């Protein structure tokens, strides 16, 4: 993954880790990193679904 992409995702990773009470210093263990990654994927999927619902609604207008 290019460094630019990693920097872009870092705030999302930090937010999920912080909201999950996983670590204060964000030095996560392997299992915690997997959990954060899974939550990032869920957030991206939910965002996509939400945007698709808005697109469907706007087509009906």
C-alpha positions as CSV (number, residue, x, y, z in Angstrom):
1,X,0.0,0.0,0.0
2,X,1.4,3.4,-0.9
3,X,2.4,5.7,2.0
4,X,-0.2,8.2,1.0
5,X,-2.9,5.6,1.4
6,X,-1.6,4.6,4.8
7,X,-1.5,8.2,6.0
8,X,-5.1,8.6,4.8
9,X,-6.3,5.6,6.8
10,X,-4.4,6.3,9.9
11,X,-7.0,8.7,11.4
12,X,-9.7,6.1,10.9
13,X,-7.5,3.4,12.6
14,X,-6.8,5.7,15.5
15,X,-10.5,6.6,15.9
16,X,-11.6,3.0,16.0
17,X,-8.8,2.0,18.4
18,X,-9.7,4.8,20.7
19,X,-13.4,4.2,20.6
20,X,-12.8,0.5,21.2
21,X,-10.7,1.2,24.3
22,X,-8.0,-1.0,22.9
23,X,-5.0,1.0,23.7
24,X,-4.0,4.5,24.8
25,X,-0.7,4.6,23.0
26,X,-2.0,2.9,19.8
27,X,0.7,0.2,19.9
28,X,-1.7,-2.6,19.2
29,X,-1.1,-6.3,19.4
30,X,-1.8,-8.6,16.5
31,X,-5.4,-9.5,17.6
32,X,-6.2,-5.9,18.3
33,X,-4.9,-4.8,14.9
34,X,-7.1,-7.5,13.3
35,X,-10.1,-6.1,15.2
36,X,-9.4,-2.6,14.1
37,X,-9.0,-3.7,10.5
38,X,-12.3,-5.5,10.6
39,X,-14.0,-2.4,12.0
40,X,-12.4,-0.3,9.3
41,X,-13.8,-2.6,6.7
42,X,-17.3,-2.5,8.3
43,X,-17.2,1.3,8.3
44,X,-16.3,1.4,4.7
45,X,-19.0,-1.1,3.7
46,X,-21.6,0.8,5.8
47,X,-20.6,4.1,4.2
48,X,-20.9,2.6,0.7
49,X,-24.3,1.1,1.5
50,X,-25.5,4.5,2.9
51,X,-24.2,6.3,-0.2
52,X,-26.0,3.8,-2.5
53,X,-29.3,4.3,-0.6
54,X,-28.9,8.1,-1.1
55,X,-28.2,7.5,-4.8
56,X,-31.3,5.2,-5.2
57,X,-33.5,7.8,-3.4
58,X,-32.2,10.7,-5.6
59,X,-33.0,8.7,-8.8
60,X,-36.7,8.5,-7.7
61,X,-37.0,12.3,-7.5
